[in-house]
Amino acid sequence: MAFFRVPWRIGFLCMLVCVWLVVPAPAQGATIVVTNTASGTGGAGDCTLAEAIQAANTDAAVDGCVAGSGPDIITLGNFTINLLAPFQTDATDGPIGLPDITSEIFVLGLASSLTIIERDVTAPDFAIFRVTAAGFLTLQNVTVRNGRGTRGGAIINRGTIQGAGWRAWCRFWC
C-alpha cells in the first residue's frame, strides 16, 4: 500500500484554514450615527449625541439611535454640538454635559476643525464628558472645548481615554 505525502507547507496551510473556519471572529459593535446636534434629547426619531451614548452604554435602542452591541462607534458629521445645559449632576463631580461613558465607545468625527463638541459660553459651568472606571473612550477627529466643571474641564477621566486627531480646549481644567 502506498501513501501519498503532502508537503508540509500545504498541510500547515490546511490547518490554518481549518482553525480560521472554527474560531469565531471577535464581536464587533454597532455604528451609531448622530443625526441631530441638539443638546440632550432632540425630536422623536432622531439621534443626538446624548442618546447615542445611552444606546452604546445600554446596548439598547434609544429614540432614533440603533442599539449598541459591545464596543460601539458613534459617528459625527461636519457640525458643532453646542451643549446648553448639563445632562446630569453628580454629588462629587458636579454637573456634566453628557451621559457617563460606562462602556467602550469610539467617537469619530470628520476632522478636529469640522467636528466640535462644546459647552455654550452662556451656559452654566459643567464638564463635557465623564469616563467612569468601566468606561473606555476613544476620540478621533473631534474638538472638545469650553468645558468648565468643578472637577475637570472638558473631560473627567476615571477610566481610559485615548485619541488621534482630537483636541481638548480648556479654560481652567482638562
C-alpha positions in Angstrom: 0.0 0.0 0.0 1.5 3.4 -1.0 1.0 6.6 1.0 0.7 10.0 -0.6 3.0 12.5 1.1 1.7 16.1 1.4 4.3 18.8 1.5 4.4 20.4 5.0 3.5 23.8 3.6 0.2 22.6 2.2 -0.6 20.7 5.4 0.2 23.8 7.5 -2.0 26.0 5.2 -4.9 23.5 5.5 -4.5 23.6 9.3 -4.7 27.4 9.4 -7.8 27.4 7.2 -9.5 24.9 9.5 -8.7 27.0 12.5 -9.9 30.2 10.8 -13.2 28.5 10.0 -13.7 27.1 13.5 -12.6 30.1 15.7 -15.3 32.8 15.7 -14.4 36.4 14.8 -14.4 38.8 17.7 -17.7 40.7 18.3 -18.0 44.0 16.6 -20.0 46.8 18.0 -22.7 48.9 16.3 -22.2 52.1 14.4 -24.5 54.7 15.8 -24.9 57.8 13.6 -25.7 61.1 15.3 -28.4 62.9 13.2 -29.3 65.9 15.4 -27.0 68.4 17.0 -29.5 69.2 19.8 -28.2 69.5 23.4 -29.6 66.5 25.3 -32.5 64.8 23.6 -33.9 66.1 20.3 -37.1 65.3 18.5 -38.8 62.0 18.1 -37.0 59.6 15.7 -33.6 61.4 15.7 -30.3 60.5 17.3 -28.5 63.1 19.4 -25.0 62.6 20.9 -26.5 62.1 24.4 -28.9 59.4 23.0 -26.1 57.7 21.1 -24.0 57.4 24.3 -27.0 56.0 26.1 -27.6 53.4 23.3 -23.9 52.5 23.3 -23.8 52.1 27.1 -27.0 50.1 27.4 -26.8 48.1 24.2 -30.5 49.1 23.6 -32.0 51.4 21.0 -32.7 55.0 22.3 -35.1 57.2 20.3 -33.7 57.1 16.7 -30.3 55.6 17.7 -29.7 51.9 16.9 -28.9 49.6 19.8 -25.2 49.4 20.8 -23.5 46.0 20.8 -20.2 45.7 22.6 -17.6 48.3 21.6 -19.5 50.9 19.6 -18.6 53.6 17.1 -20.5 56.9 17.3 -20.1 58.9 14.1 -20.4 62.7 14.0 -20.7 64.8 10.9 -19.5 68.3 9.9 -21.2 70.1 12.7 -20.9 71.6 16.2 -22.8 70.1 19.1 -23.5 73.1 21.4 -24.4 71.9 24.9 -26.8 74.3 26.6 -27.2 72.7 30.0 -25.8 69.8 32.0 -27.3 66.4 31.2 -26.7 65.2 34.8 -25.3 66.4 38.1 -23.1 64.2 40.4 -22.5 64.9 44.1 -18.7 64.5 43.7 -18.0 65.7 40.1 -20.7 68.3 39.8 -22.6 69.0 36.5 -21.7 67.0 33.4 -22.9 67.8 29.9 -23.4 64.3 28.5 -24.2 60.8 29.9 -21.3 59.0 31.5 -19.2 56.8 29.4 -19.6 53.4 31.0 -18.6 51.1 28.1 -16.2 51.1 25.2 -17.1 53.9 22.9 -15.3 55.3 19.9 -16.4 58.8 18.9 -15.4 59.5 15.3 -15.6 63.0 13.7 -14.6 64.2 10.2 -11.8 66.4 11.4 -11.0 68.3 14.6 -11.6 71.6 12.8 -15.0 70.4 11.5 -16.5 68.3 14.3 -16.8 70.2 17.6 -18.5 69.3 20.9 -18.7 72.4 23.2 -20.4 73.9 26.2 -22.2 77.1 25.1 -20.3 80.1 26.5 -23.6 81.4 28.0 -24.4 78.1 29.7 -23.8 77.3 33.4 -20.4 75.7 34.2 -20.2 71.9 33.5 -17.7 69.3 32.3 -18.4 67.8 28.8 -17.6 64.1 29.3 -17.1 61.8 32.3 -15.5 58.4 31.8 -16.2 56.0 34.6 -13.9 53.3 35.8 -15.6 50.8 33.5 -15.5 53.2 30.6 -13.1 53.4 27.6 -13.5 56.5 25.4 -11.6 57.0 22.1 -11.9 60.3 20.4 -10.8 60.7 16.8 -11.0 63.9 14.7 -13.1 65.7 17.3 -12.6 69.0 19.2 -14.0 69.2 22.8 -14.0 72.7 24.2 -15.3 75.1 26.8 -15.8 72.5 29.5 -15.8 74.1 32.9 -16.6 71.6 35.6 -15.9 71.6 39.3 -13.5 68.6 39.0 -12.4 68.9 35.4 -12.8 70.9 32.2 -13.6 69.1 29.0 -13.2 65.5 30.3 -13.4 64.0 33.8 -11.5 60.7 33.4 -11.8 57.8 35.9 -11.4 55.1 33.2 -9.4 55.1 30.0 -9.3 57.7 27.3 -7.3 57.8 24.1 -7.4 59.6 20.8 -6.0 60.6 17.5 -6.5 63.9 15.8 -8.5 65.3 18.7 -8.2 68.5 20.8 -9.5 69.4 24.2 -9.7 73.2 24.7 -9.9 74.0 28.4 -10.2 77.3 30.2 -9.3 76.1 33.7 -9.0 72.3 33.9 -8.9 69.5 31.5 
